[in-house]
Amino acid sequence: MNQQPATRAASPPGERAFDEQSVPRYYPVHSLGWTEKETVAVRSIRWRNLFGILVGAAIMGFGINAFNLANDLAEGGVTGIAILLKLVLDWDPGITTLVANIPLFILGAKILGRGSMLYTVIGTVAVSFFLWLFGSYRFAVDDALLASLFAGVGVGVGLGIIFRYGGTTGGVDILARIAHKYWGWKMGKTMLFADLAVLGISLIHLSLQQVMYTAVAVFVGSRIIDFVQDAAYAARALLVVSDRGLEISKDIMEQMGRGATILRGVGAFTHQDKPVLFVVVGRSEVMRLKTLILERDPSAFISVSEASEVMGEGFTLDANRQPMTI
């Protein structure tokens, strides 16, 4: 008796059909219930990103031991709770951090996707490891303000690097990424508000003065997190109004290898049509671009503004529209 071949379920509209044979055997797709996008995320993990996350975790783990714990300074988020438990009950902050992050891992996996959570798990485990590894390093200083500044720098640089390479350290970091994804909130600011709540709880054990110095460290850390992240997207956006806009756009593409968008503008006073160029370049390319424009049209009107984040070809995508490594 002839049997009809089993039909494969149709893919949702807009989704490419998932070829199970294209996935290596060591990815148990059906046993894990992973979608195609999650499987691709696993396969796209880059060693460069993993190395960056490990470096950031090492800096953060060292900073917390060397400055926070050595000078009786707390911290925000889950890490702050772990430090507080260390100061009060002498619990290992590495183990406490891992246990406290389990429910947040589940939340992040549902919202951010299990593929993206791989970097988070790696970051959290790495921070816990380096907290244990640098557990004996203490740099107590007499100046509490100096200690709080260095504590903020250590945590800020470490977390900033981890974020920049696509990871988190769990805890409030997951909540910050969710807020950034859906509402565009700066992760540093989101973490600042959450950290202040944890600092209020720290008053149970720490003095008001210690909590105030900790607040300084948290604020400095939040600023440095945003600074480190924005450094990856250091760019400037230029609007150029010129009668020779078409020639300028050709110069930009041929001499600088950058693209340009031509907009149609109308002068409010003259009521004449003029081309308006919109160009985004790296910060180091601004002077070269302005020189190129003024050589073609000395009377061109140029407006330069900061682009806090840029996505697309030439910045986050290469010429083949593939993700660029940071």
BAFI-3210 file (N, C-alpha, C; in Angstrom, 3 decimals, decimal comma, padded with zeros to 6 digits):
// residues 326
n [1|2|3|4|5|6|7|8|9|10|11|12|13|14|15|16|17|18|19|20|21|22|23|24|25|26|27|28|29|30|31|32|33|34|35|36|37|38|39|40|41|42|43|44|45|46|47|48|49|50|51|52|53|54|55|56|57|58|59|60|61|62|63|64|65|66|67|68|69|70|71|72|73|74|75|76|77|78|79|80|81|82|83|84|85|86|87|88|89|90|91|92|93|94|95|96|97|98|99|100|101|102|103|104|105|106|107|108|109|110|111|112|113|114|115|116|117|118|119|120|121|122|123|124|125|126|127|128|129|130|131|132|133|134|135|136|137|138|139|140|141|142|143|144|145|146|147|148|149|150|151|152|153|154|155|156|157|158|159|160|161|162|163|164|165|166|167|168|169|170|171|172|173|174|175|176|177|178|179|180|181|182|183|184|185|186|187|188|189|190|191|192|193|194|195|196|197|198|199|200|201|202|203|204|205|206|207|208|209|210|211|212|213|214|215|216|217|218|219|220|221|222|223|224|225|226|227|228|229|230|231|232|233|234|235|236|237|238|239|240|241|242|243|244|245|246|247|248|249|250|251|252|253|254|255|256|257|258|259|260|261|262|263|264|265|266|267|268|269|270|271|272|273|274|275|276|277|278|279|280|281|282|283|284|285|286|287|288|289|290|291|292|293|294|295|296|297|298|299|300|301|302|303|304|305|306|307|308|309|310|311|312|313|314|315|316|317|318|319|320|321|322|323|324|325|326]
n.u [000,851|000,638|002,061|001,402|003,771|004,808|003,466|004,884|004,556|003,225|005,161|004,978|003,506|005,819|008,032|010,946|011,032|011,979|014,724|015,450|017,606|019,689|020,762|023,370|024,033|024,588|022,926|020,180|017,366|014,524|014,253|014,816|012,958|013,487|013,225|013,761|015,098|016,235|017,999|019,731|020,815|022,333|024,258|025,559|027,218|030,033|033,532|034,904|033,004|032,526|035,043|035,163|033,056|034,092|036,347|035,129|033,682|035,778|036,960|034,846|034,429|036,892|036,880|034,687|035,539|038,004|037,399|034,647|033,901|036,189|036,036|033,659|031,432|028,320|026,377|024,339|021,302|021,070|023,658|024,324|022,655|023,820|026,345|025,594|024,581|026,948|028,368|026,755|026,018|028,168|028,024|028,936|029,338|029,381|027,973|025,501|024,707|024,304|022,157|020,126|019,629|018,297|015,345|015,199|016,595|014,773|012,656|013,970|014,580|012,079|011,247|013,410|014,410|015,735|018,120|019,520|019,893|022,003|024,456|023,988|023,869|026,493|027,836|026,926|027,811|030,536|031,073|030,478|032,480|034,831|034,420|034,848|037,493|039,021|038,656|040,340|041,544|042,006|041,703|041,825|041,125|041,761|040,292|037,013|035,486|037,194|037,394|034,739|034,538|036,396|035,223|032,840|033,887|035,124|032,954|031,340|032,916|033,378|030,720|029,852|031,488|030,669|027,944|028,352|029,317|027,145|026,229|024,958|024,936|022,986|020,352|019,365|020,315|019,102|016,454|016,959|017,783|015,432|013,780|015,206|014,888|012,101|011,205|013,268|014,833|017,745|020,153|021,865|020,533|018,153|019,142|020,181|017,934|016,858|018,986|019,093|016,890|017,748|019,811|018,426|017,491|019,910|020,402|019,663|021,839|024,182|025,669|024,240|026,047|027,784|026,014|025,444|027,909|028,059|025,959|027,107|029,072|027,412|026,092|028,251|029,051|026,803|026,903|029,308|028,769|026,942|028,665|030,705|029,183|028,110|030,407|030,778|029,143|030,002|029,268|028,420|025,786|024,999|023,406|023,117|022,718|022,644|023,129|024,560|024,168|023,891|026,359|028,010|027,099|027,964|030,731|031,033|030,375|032,286|034,832|034,891|033,594|031,163|027,583|024,777|021,764|019,401|017,335|014,370|014,140|012,671|013,301|012,433|012,392|013,167|011,596|012,496|013,394|015,663|018,265|018,703|021,107|021,490|023,733|025,606|028,431|031,517|032,919|035,570|035,645|034,420|035,694|037,034|034,854|033,510|035,448|035,504|032,921|032,906|034,874|033,625|031,334|031,565|029,659|027,850|025,316|025,753|024,882|025,750|025,224|025,090|024,997|023,640|023,278|023,768|022,595|022,983|024,200|027,672|028,066|026,871|026,461|028,142|029,398|028,093|025,797|025,917|026,201|028,541|031,538|032,162]
n.v [-001,200|002,117|004,874|008,213|010,839|012,383|015,506|018,721|021,147|024,296|027,286|030,256|033,323|035,339|034,111|032,195|028,902|026,297|024,375|021,405|019,771|021,433|022,117|021,371|018,096|018,217|020,069|019,804|020,334|019,742|018,460|020,459|022,301|024,594|027,525|028,463|030,961|031,123|028,988|029,819|031,991|030,731|029,502|031,691|032,774|034,615|034,366|036,661|038,267|036,696|036,827|039,582|039,829|038,283|039,784|042,173|041,120|040,308|042,772|043,966|042,100|042,296|045,025|045,214|043,624|044,859|047,538|048,056|046,041|046,254|048,760|048,929|049,536|049,411|048,149|048,432|046,755|043,159|042,390|044,199|043,331|040,846|041,657|042,949|040,784|039,434|041,177|041,141|038,431|036,987|035,478|033,858|035,990|035,245|032,776|033,575|035,465|033,887|032,200|034,064|035,021|033,141|033,185|035,535|034,839|033,102|034,870|036,612|034,819|034,284|036,783|038,143|036,087|032,785|032,382|034,870|034,966|033,363|034,724|036,196|034,277|033,365|035,740|036,174|033,877|034,223|036,633|035,809|033,903|035,490|037,146|035,330|034,592|036,933|037,359|037,814|040,232|043,416|046,883|049,086|052,448|055,659|057,857|058,212|059,229|059,012|056,240|055,570|056,695|055,179|052,696|053,039|053,468|050,985|049,115|050,353|050,442|047,707|046,609|048,153|047,246|044,582|044,909|046,145|044,123|042,526|041,065|040,437|040,740|039,438|039,800|043,133|043,980|042,456|043,355|045,986|045,680|044,751|047,003|048,768|047,582|047,685|050,277|051,988|053,055|054,364|052,085|052,533|054,519|053,236|051,210|052,789|053,821|051,430|050,606|052,555|051,872|049,488|050,490|051,844|049,696|048,867|050,465|049,137|047,816|049,319|052,532|055,839|057,564|055,786|054,684|056,944|057,492|055,178|055,655|057,662|056,146|054,418|056,233|057,305|054,935|054,368|056,465|055,931|053,481|054,167|055,827|054,074|052,366|054,172|054,852|052,927|053,703|056,123|058,772|061,252|063,250|064,910|067,649|069,046|071,845|072,821|074,207|072,589|069,984|067,412|066,978|067,061|064,857|062,834|063,139|062,434|059,715|058,669|059,554|059,177|056,852|056,684|056,731|058,767|060,573|062,117|064,761|066,650|070,056|073,262|076,655|078,892|081,643|082,283|080,536|078,651|075,531|073,295|070,880|068,763|067,257|064,348|062,988|060,515|060,025|058,723|060,033|060,852|061,464|063,819|066,375|065,941|065,516|067,989|069,641|068,567|069,226|072,058|072,633|072,042|073,643|076,616|078,183|076,544|075,400|073,951|071,657|070,110|067,375|065,296|061,784|059,512|056,784|054,479|052,439|050,074|049,751|050,149|050,852|049,085|047,007|045,265|045,653|043,602|043,470|042,088|041,376|043,390|042,827|044,174]
n.w [000,000|-000,952|000,676|001,561|001,536|004,558|005,328|005,736|008,240|007,413|007,136|009,173|007,898|006,146|007,275|006,713|005,416|007,586|007,306|008,519|008,035|007,591|009,968|012,187|013,620|016,296|017,416|019,164|017,997|017,993|020,446|022,237|021,549|020,091|018,034|014,578|014,452|017,005|016,927|014,891|016,226|018,176|016,597|015,591|017,444|018,362|018,793|019,379|020,653|022,919|024,129|024,674|026,544|028,641|029,328|030,209|032,396|034,029|034,709|036,086|038,218|039,540|040,250|042,045|044,203|044,844|045,416|046,201|048,201|049,772|050,869|052,209|050,607|049,003|046,267|043,307|042,176|041,615|042,179|044,161|046,219|046,668|047,580|049,926|051,400|051,689|053,360|055,622|056,255|055,406|053,075|050,052|047,379|044,679|044,432|045,482|043,595|041,280|042,095|042,610|040,094|038,591|038,296|036,764|034,503|033,335|032,740|030,956|028,902|027,831|026,862|025,580|024,132|023,820|022,474|022,588|025,297|025,856|025,901|028,163|030,196|030,026|030,693|033,343|034,722|034,292|035,670|038,282|038,582|038,427|040,594|042,609|041,974|042,294|044,953|047,135|046,742|047,888|048,166|050,258|050,945|052,420|051,688|051,193|049,113|046,913|046,807|046,157|043,616|042,125|042,434|041,020|038,452|037,945|037,950|036,005|033,615|033,271|033,024|030,874|028,761|028,652|027,913|025,446|023,872|023,555|025,755|029,121|032,708|033,973|036,442|037,147|034,741|032,741|032,897|032,167|029,511|028,377|028,720|027,121|024,634|024,110|024,781|024,314|026,322|027,924|028,996|031,127|032,627|033,329|034,964|036,958|038,375|039,372|040,918|042,905|044,417|045,569|047,089|049,041|050,545|051,539|053,703|055,915|056,938|056,379|057,098|056,782|055,568|054,236|052,378|050,903|049,700|048,207|046,458|044,925|043,604|042,134|040,460|038,962|037,737|036,113|034,274|032,972|031,832|029,773|028,346|027,448|025,864|023,940|022,648|020,764|018,746|017,743|015,933|013,451|012,227|009,281|007,736|004,629|002,678|-000,544|-003,817|-005,395|-004,726|-005,899|-007,117|-004,882|-003,451|-005,132|-004,888|-002,212|-002,218|-004,009|-003,100|-000,342|000,175|001,400|001,892|000,844|001,348|-000,667|-000,172|-000,880|-000,668|000,204|000,049|002,617|002,374|-000,305|-001,727|-003,472|-004,971|-003,469|-003,272|-000,446|001,446|003,389|005,525|007,208|009,102|010,494|013,547|013,212|010,560|009,997|009,597|007,189|005,507|005,639|004,479|001,905|001,035|001,108|-000,723|-003,077|-002,945|-001,620|-000,355|000,846|003,099|006,192|008,648|011,644|013,724|016,661|016,434|018,376|018,178|015,590|013,038|010,481|007,045|006,766|009,362|011,380|009,696|007,056|003,640|002,406|003,773|006,154|009,664|011,374|013,202|016,412]
ca.u [000,000|001,442|001,811|001,715|004,819|004,307|003,541|005,527|003,708|003,567|005,803|004,157|003,737|007,015|009,113|011,544|010,845|013,111|015,261|016,063|018,853|020,750|021,272|024,249|023,422|024,793|021,910|018,924|016,332|013,194|014,258|014,810|011,838|013,999|012,803|014,871|015,860|017,031|019,084|020,687|021,507|023,355|025,331|026,230|028,039|031,377|034,559|035,246|032,025|032,778|036,241|034,806|032,255|034,989|037,167|034,270|033,381|036,984|037,099|033,786|034,708|038,036|036,481|033,812|036,362|039,082|036,952|033,372|033,984|037,312|035,719|032,295|030,501|027,374|026,221|022,935|020,834|021,286|025,019|024,285|022,064|024,834|027,368|025,004|024,549|028,330|028,742|025,938|026,024|029,396|027,699|029,732|028,531|029,275|026,868|024,262|024,345|023,771|020,849|019,146|019,394|017,544|014,031|015,379|016,964|013,537|011,955|014,708|014,468|010,761|011,064|014,542|014,724|016,742|019,399|020,203|020,187|023,245|025,474|023,678|024,313|027,954|028,258|026,637|028,745|031,881|031,186|030,533|033,807|035,855|034,200|035,541|038,919|039,651|038,088|041,331|042,117|041,373|042,440|041,158|041,694|041,232|039,367|035,812|035,042|038,063|036,995|033,465|034,783|037,025|034,229|031,953|034,622|035,318|031,693|030,860|033,697|033,117|029,377|029,772|032,103|029,786|026,797|028,786|029,516|025,890|025,906|024,571|025,343|021,770|019,812|018,729|020,761|018,070|015,339|017,394|017,764|014,029|013,314|015,856|014,332|010,712|010,944|014,430|015,458|019,165|020,319|022,484|019,537|017,248|019,834|020,349|016,718|016,758|020,060|018,731|015,970|018,556|020,562|017,533|017,504|021,230|020,412|019,439|023,134|025,181|025,336|023,752|027,206|028,244|025,045|025,603|029,098|027,688|025,141|028,059|029,667|026,387|025,868|029,419|028,992|025,756|027,380|030,377|028,128|026,446|029,816|031,360|028,287|028,006|031,666|030,655|028,334|030,443|028,997|027,834|024,817|025,116|022,435|023,823|021,847|023,523|022,664|025,389|023,995|024,119|027,804|028,583|026,777|028,849|032,050|030,996|030,390|033,501|036,051|034,842|032,976|029,961|026,348|024,082|020,349|019,033|015,984|013,942|013,796|012,214|013,707|011,282|012,445|013,219|010,614|013,145|013,743|017,086|018,515|019,232|021,797|021,593|024,909|026,086|029,815|032,202|033,353|036,871|035,500|033,646|036,498|037,265|033,609|033,260|036,387|035,040|031,712|033,229|035,648|032,661|030,415|031,973|028,509|026,911|024,856|026,067|024,487|026,331|024,639|025,583|024,137|023,967|023,304|023,605|022,468|022,852|025,418|028,760|028,215|026,649|026,422|029,178|028,905|027,203|024,683|026,116|026,600|029,960|032,031|032,484]
ca.v [000,000|003,335|005,872|009,580|011,404|013,295|016,919|019,588|022,286|025,526|028,315|031,461|034,312|036,147|033,317|031,244|027,525|025,815|023,108|020,738|019,143|022,434|022,304|020,263|017,111|018,506|021,000|019,049|021,347|019,349|018,108|021,697|023,123|025,877|028,008|028,661|032,148|030,826|028,109|030,657|032,807|029,888|029,251|032,943|033,260|034,951|034,306|038,043|038,691|035,959|037,389|040,889|039,621|037,802|040,922|043,043|040,437|040,343|044,137|044,167|041,284|042,889|046,304|045,009|043,136|045,780|048,851|048,024|045,262|046,716|050,047|048,843|050,181|048,467|048,262|048,325|045,545|041,865|042,398|044,936|042,442|039,841|042,308|043,185|039,491|039,130|041,999|040,814|037,002|036,404|034,543|034,041|036,766|034,543|031,818|034,328|036,087|032,859|031,738|035,146|035,311|032,072|033,631|036,551|034,112|032,586|036,024|037,073|033,835|034,415|038,083|038,440|034,906|031,920|032,564|036,040|034,756|032,619|035,665|036,588|033,183|033,396|036,912|035,982|032,867|034,802|037,581|035,019|033,288|036,493|037,569|034,337|034,592|038,127|037,536|038,237|041,536|044,512|048,133|050,030|053,797|056,521|058,822|057,482|059,717|058,395|054,831|055,471|056,996|054,027|051,629|053,321|053,257|049,554|048,488|050,969|049,981|046,281|046,391|048,775|046,336|043,421|045,340|046,472|042,887|041,794|040,270|041,103|039,949|039,030|040,792|044,322|044,123|041,873|044,300|047,166|045,338|044,684|048,388|049,367|046,972|048,065|051,709|052,780|053,693|054,124|051,032|053,098|055,225|052,235|050,563|053,763|053,847|050,161|050,561|053,412|051,113|048,547|051,280|052,097|048,490|048,769|051,231|048,206|047,434|050,366|053,866|056,759|058,072|054,743|054,582|058,136|057,271|054,140|056,311|058,322|055,097|053,933|057,280|057,309|053,716|054,472|057,370|055,279|052,449|054,820|056,330|052,943|051,900|055,162|054,880|052,005|054,335|057,505|059,214|062,574|063,373|066,212|068,124|069,956|072,519|073,383|074,089|071,588|068,808|066,181|066,826|066,781|063,471|061,982|063,226|061,680|058,286|058,265|059,881|058,742|055,548|056,799|056,993|060,024|060,605|063,425|065,194|067,839|071,143|074,527|077,786|079,634|083,033|082,361|079,602|077,888|074,156|073,016|069,544|068,692|065,983|063,795|062,123|060,073|059,564|058,582|061,301|061,239|061,801|065,053|067,443|065,609|065,710|069,431|070,162|068,121|069,985|073,466|072,728|072,004|074,781|077,386|078,815|075,502|075,451|072,655|071,464|068,888|066,974|064,018|060,604|058,687|055,383|054,317|051,044|049,940|049,503|051,067|051,033|047,780|046,020|045,472|045,887|042,498|043,566|041,122|042,063|043,653|042,622|045,459]
ca.w [000,000|-001,023|001,722|001,177|002,388|005,595|004,961|006,724|008,601|006,709|007,952|009,324|006,847|006,327|007,843|005,796|005,836|008,359|006,833|009,658|007,634|007,555|011,320|012,555|014,487|017,721|017,890|019,313|017,792|018,436|021,864|023,006|021,126|019,635|016,732|013,647|014,824|018,188|016,507|014,179|017,224|018,799|015,648|015,231|018,547|017,917|019,822|019,744|021,646|024,153|024,743|025,224|027,745|029,693|029,768|031,020|033,654|034,857|035,236|037,073|039,390|040,242|040,833|043,205|045,316|045,197|045,878|046,930|049,435|050,589|051,503|052,742|049,685|048,419|044,818|042,963|041,527|042,255|042,714|045,429|047,225|046,967|048,412|051,238|052,085|052,038|054,501|056,796|056,575|054,863|052,002|048,844|046,415|043,404|044,505|045,687|042,323|040,391|042,570|042,467|038,675|037,922|037,787|035,736|033,291|032,738|032,173|029,787|027,824|027,215|026,208|024,706|023,332|024,433|021,804|023,127|026,712|026,007|026,319|029,535|031,070|030,025|031,461|034,767|035,246|034,278|036,789|039,514|038,648|038,725|041,979|043,432|041,668|042,870|046,288|048,134|046,386|048,600|048,141|051,147|050,902|053,479|051,089|050,780|047,802|045,922|046,719|045,441|042,205|041,495|042,416|039,900|037,201|037,755|037,554|034,772|032,476|033,097|032,479|029,557|027,790|028,523|027,112|024,085|023,133|023,453|026,935|030,353|033,871|034,662|037,375|036,592|033,368|031,877|032,878|031,416|028,091|027,963|028,611|025,956|023,430|023,863|024,982|023,940|027,479|028,137|029,989|032,313|033,426|033,902|036,066|038,040|039,193|040,093|041,914|044,026|045,263|046,353|048,068|050,170|051,377|052,167|054,950|057,023|057,511|056,202|057,597|055,752|054,844|053,321|051,287|050,056|048,869|047,258|045,435|044,021|042,774|041,208|039,460|038,084|036,940|035,094|033,231|032,223|031,012|028,565|027,592|026,782|024,801|022,873|021,909|019,638|017,712|017,636|014,571|013,303|011,139|008,640|006,753|003,728|001,715|-001,576|-005,197|-006,048|-003,895|-006,637|-007,291|-003,561|-003,112|-005,928|-004,266|-000,957|-002,519|-004,696|-002,374|001,046|000,284|002,236|001,179|001,125|000,966|-001,215|000,156|-001,614|000,239|-000,373|000,873|003,149|001,904|-001,772|-002,291|-004,538|-004,638|-003,293|-002,721|000,916|001,653|004,740|005,522|008,519|009,011|011,766|014,122|012,661|009,144|009,851|009,009|005,785|004,777|005,516|003,488|000,588|000,680|000,879|-001,965|-004,188|-002,808|-000,436|000,290|001,293|004,495|006,803|010,051|012,185|015,004|017,161|016,273|019,536|017,773|014,152|012,619|009,039|006,279|007,042|010,799|012,009|008,616|006,061|002,277|002,059|004,722|007,207|010,898|011,545|014,568|017,043]
c.u [000,879|001,035|002,218|002,811|004,217|004,502|004,143|004,645|004,182|004,190|004,879|004,467|004,977|008,199|009,632|011,351|012,120|013,538|016,030|017,414|020,010|021,353|022,158|023,599|023,568|023,880|020,582|017,726|014,995|013,171|014,238|013,625|012,257|013,434|014,027|015,727|016,748|018,209|020,157|021,482|022,613|024,545|026,115|027,074|029,469|032,347|034,954|034,293|032,251|033,990|035,941|034,005|033,135|035,868|036,353|033,946|034,583|037,174|036,070|034,050|035,855|037,634|035,624|034,624|037,353|038,582|035,647|033,507|035,098|036,984|034,275|031,306|029,599|027,363|024,743|022,584|021,084|022,684|025,076|023,685|023,068|025,935|026,846|024,941|025,953|028,746|028,005|026,124|027,274|029,101|028,548|028,898|028,396|028,105|025,533|023,769|023,716|022,362|019,777|018,772|018,540|016,166|014,150|015,844|015,713|012,760|012,643|014,602|013,135|010,631|012,170|014,895|015,849|018,100|020,179|020,578|021,470|024,366|025,252|024,139|025,834|028,461|028,061|027,595|030,159|032,076|031,291|031,920|034,873|035,649|034,907|037,056|039,648|039,170|039,061|041,943|041,321|042,275|041,670|041,881|041,021|040,183|038,156|035,315|035,879|037,692|035,710|033,639|035,393|036,070|033,268|032,618|034,779|034,064|031,204|031,594|033,417|031,769|029,236|030,348|031,215|028,569|027,193|028,972|028,303|025,510|025,328|025,120|024,121|021,222|019,104|019,161|019,721|016,874|015,692|017,379|016,335|013,471|013,936|015,248|012,958|010,451|012,131|015,101|016,944|019,324|020,957|021,480|018,559|017,879|020,019|019,134|016,562|017,805|019,732|017,764|016,730|019,361|019,703|017,487|018,828|021,313|020,151|020,747|024,162|024,709|024,869|024,915|027,726|027,305|025,163|026,827|028,832|026,851|026,018|028,670|028,672|026,140|027,022|029,393|027,967|026,173|028,432|029,820|027,640|027,594|030,489|030,493|028,223|029,276|031,622|029,891|028,714|030,277|028,383|026,915|024,885|023,960|023,123|022,834|022,740|022,883|023,427|025,337|024,290|025,611|028,477|028,319|027,658|030,255|032,105|031,107|031,721|034,756|036,067|034,232|031,759|028,742|025,750|022,648|020,003|017,565|015,641|013,473|013,370|012,612|012,505|011,241|012,368|012,152|011,191|013,483|015,255|017,255|019,132|019,840|021,776|022,707|025,277|027,477|030,380|032,712|034,665|036,790|034,832|034,457|036,756|036,021|033,310|034,194|035,944|033,848|032,065|034,105|034,723|031,724|030,756|030,807|027,487|026,561|025,016|025,646|025,013|025,706|025,168|024,543|024,503|024,001|022,994|023,567|022,302|024,206|026,456|029,011|028,027|026,562|027,528|028,556|027,961|025,985|024,712|026,585|028,117|030,350|032,473|033,965]
c.v [001,240|004,306|007,234|010,105|012,396|014,738|017,720|020,790|023,538|026,531|029,514|032,448|035,138|035,390|032,340|029,835|026,989|024,440|022,450|020,153|020,128|022,674|021,130|019,353|017,430|019,597|020,261|019,979|020,934|019,037|019,345|022,578|024,487|026,219|028,188|029,856|031,889|029,932|028,896|031,508|032,020|029,730|030,503|033,526|033,472|034,883|035,699|038,568|038,004|036,514|038,743|040,768|039,169|038,929|041,859|042,432|040,455|041,716|044,390|043,378|041,835|044,180|046,151|044,549|044,195|047,077|048,807|047,303|045,764|047,984|050,107|049,651|049,113|048,656|048,117|046,970|044,281|041,789|043,121|044,096|041,372|040,416|042,525|041,892|039,042|039,895|041,586|039,360|036,272|035,309|034,869|034,790|036,077|033,581|032,538|034,945|035,077|032,432|032,804|035,400|034,270|032,542|034,696|035,927|033,620|033,714|036,507|036,126|033,964|035,692|038,369|037,276|034,104|032,057|033,724|035,857|033,967|033,523|036,105|035,529|033,177|034,566|036,735|034,988|033,439|035,782|036,839|034,384|034,311|037,121|036,611|034,416|035,766|038,397|038,039|039,599|042,650|045,739|049,172|051,379|054,649|057,502|058,066|057,933|059,099|056,925|054,684|055,767|055,796|052,831|051,809|053,088|051,759|048,859|049,040|050,495|048,502|046,004|046,984|047,881|045,113|043,766|045,546|045,226|041,972|040,963|041,099|040,257|039,517|040,160|041,924|044,530|043,582|042,813|045,545|046,896|045,260|046,092|049,082|048,850|047,519|049,562|052,592|053,488|053,372|053,102|051,563|053,785|054,253|051,560|051,503|053,783|052,561|050,079|051,415|052,703|050,126|049,286|051,615|050,912|048,364|049,530|050,344|047,885|048,561|051,681|054,740|057,293|057,045|054,599|055,774|057,999|056,174|054,725|057,055|057,308|054,594|054,945|057,326|056,089|053,800|055,381|056,683|054,154|053,047|055,325|055,216|052,433|052,874|055,246|053,957|052,632|055,803|057,969|060,598|062,570|064,789|066,449|069,200|070,523|073,224|073,207|073,009|070,263|067,495|065,924|066,472|065,333|062,501|061,974|062,381|060,183|057,843|058,465|059,358|057,357|055,529|057,053|058,332|059,906|062,012|063,699|066,441|068,898|072,386|075,646|078,592|081,060|083,121|081,512|078,809|076,481|074,000|071,602|069,642|067,310|065,610|062,753|061,773|059,496|059,376|059,929|061,783|061,673|063,151|066,145|067,184|065,859|067,200|070,062|069,807|068,941|071,411|073,654|072,754|073,217|075,552|078,025|077,806|075,697|074,049|072,659|070,109|068,593|065,601|062,924|059,623|057,204|055,291|052,832|051,008|049,775|050,582|051,285|049,712|046,652|046,325|045,646|044,788|042,425|042,456|041,852|042,198|043,370|043,948|045,528]
c.w [000,000|000,068|001,209|002,090|003,373|005,161|006,098|006,987|007,891|007,658|008,081|008,226|007,157|006,891|006,790|006,317|006,471|007,865|007,958|009,301|007,633|008,916|011,690|013,578|015,967|018,243|017,987|019,228|018,382|019,927|022,743|022,657|020,631|018,264|015,845|014,058|016,031|017,835|015,767|015,157|017,906|017,874|015,315|016,358|018,054|019,086|020,282|020,808|022,978|024,886|025,379|026,512|028,910|030,218|030,651|032,367|034,593|035,494|036,329|038,349|040,212|040,947|042,075|044,412|045,793|045,815|046,672|048,262|050,345|051,359|052,009|051,910|049,076|046,906|044,533|042,397|042,330|042,854|044,045|046,548|047,635|047,855|049,824|052,046|052,481|053,292|055,768|057,218|056,083|053,830|050,781|047,805|045,060|043,377|044,643|044,380|041,372|040,792|042,330|041,015|037,971|037,449|036,705|034,424|032,564|032,062|030,904|028,615|027,097|026,397|025,193|023,793|023,948|023,777|022,386|024,587|026,917|026,474|027,767|030,525|031,170|030,870|032,954|035,407|035,310|035,421|038,111|039,685|039,047|040,113|042,937|043,230|042,324|044,292|047,332|047,846|047,062|048,551|048,959|051,090|051,967|052,955|050,541|049,409|046,686|045,727|045,921|043,956|041,488|041,447|041,243|038,558|036,917|037,268|036,213|033,538|032,203|032,472|031,087|028,474|027,563|027,664|025,653|023,231|023,219|024,652|028,054|031,498|034,660|035,515|036,676|035,144|032,382|031,765|032,068|029,917|027,567|027,778|027,399|024,654|023,098|023,958|024,650|025,090|027,511|029,248|031,271|033,218|034,078|035,104|037,244|038,950|039,999|041,193|043,132|044,973|046,147|047,414|049,273|051,116|052,130|053,482|056,172|057,720|057,463|056,779|056,441|054,916|053,841|052,127|050,347|049,151|047,837|046,126|044,436|043,070|041,726|040,094|038,465|037,169|035,823|033,953|032,351|031,354|029,696|027,702|026,806|025,641|023,636|022,059|020,708|018,481|017,554|016,194|014,598|012,090|010,583|007,679|005,930|002,721|000,705|-002,941|-005,951|-005,269|-004,618|-006,832|-005,969|-003,179|-003,893|-005,346|-002,988|-001,228|-003,123|-003,851|-000,938|001,220|001,187|001,361|001,576|000,640|000,509|-000,909|-000,658|-000,615|-000,514|000,573|001,325|002,635|000,382|-002,444|-003,457|-004,045|-004,524|-002,762|-001,332|001,103|003,134|004,723|006,964|008,337|010,413|012,250|013,511|011,202|008,921|009,159|007,523|004,951|004,591|004,491|002,081|000,124|000,290|-000,356|-003,171|-004,153|-001,527|000,317|000,804|002,770|005,086|008,257|010,520|013,546|015,401|016,936|017,381|019,210|016,290|013,832|011,114|008,386|006,530|008,510|011,539|010,984|007,616|004,673|001,806|002,976|005,751|008,465|010,998|012,983|015,128|017,354]
res [m|n|q|q|p|a|t|r|a|a|s|p|p|g|e|r|a|f|d|e|q|s|v|p|r|y|y|p|v|h|s|l|g|w|t|e|k|e|t|v|a|v|r|s|i|r|w|r|n|l|f|g|i|l|v|g|a|a|i|m|g|f|g|i|n|a|f|n|l|a|n|d|l|a|e|g|g|v|t|g|i|a|i|l|l|k|l|v|l|d|w|d|p|g|i|t|t|l|v|a|n|i|p|l|f|i|l|g|a|k|i|l|g|r|g|s|m|l|y|t|v|i|g|t|v|a|v|s|f|f|l|w|l|f|g|s|y|r|f|a|v|d|d|a|l|l|a|s|l|f|a|g|v|g|v|g|v|g|l|g|i|i|f|r|y|g|g|t|t|g|g|v|d|i|l|a|r|i|a|h|k|y|w|g|w|k|m|g|k|t|m|l|f|a|d|l|a|v|l|g|i|s|l|i|h|l|s|l|q|q|v|m|y|t|a|v|a|v|f|v|g|s|r|i|i|d|f|v|q|d|a|a|y|a|a|r|a|l|l|v|v|s|d|r|g|l|e|i|s|k|d|i|m|e|q|m|g|r|g|a|t|i|l|r|g|v|g|a|f|t|h|q|d|k|p|v|l|f|v|v|v|g|r|s|e|v|m|r|l|k|t|l|i|l|e|r|d|p|s|a|f|i|s|v|s|e|a|s|e|v|m|g|e|g|f|t|l|d|a|n|r|q|p|m|t|i]
***
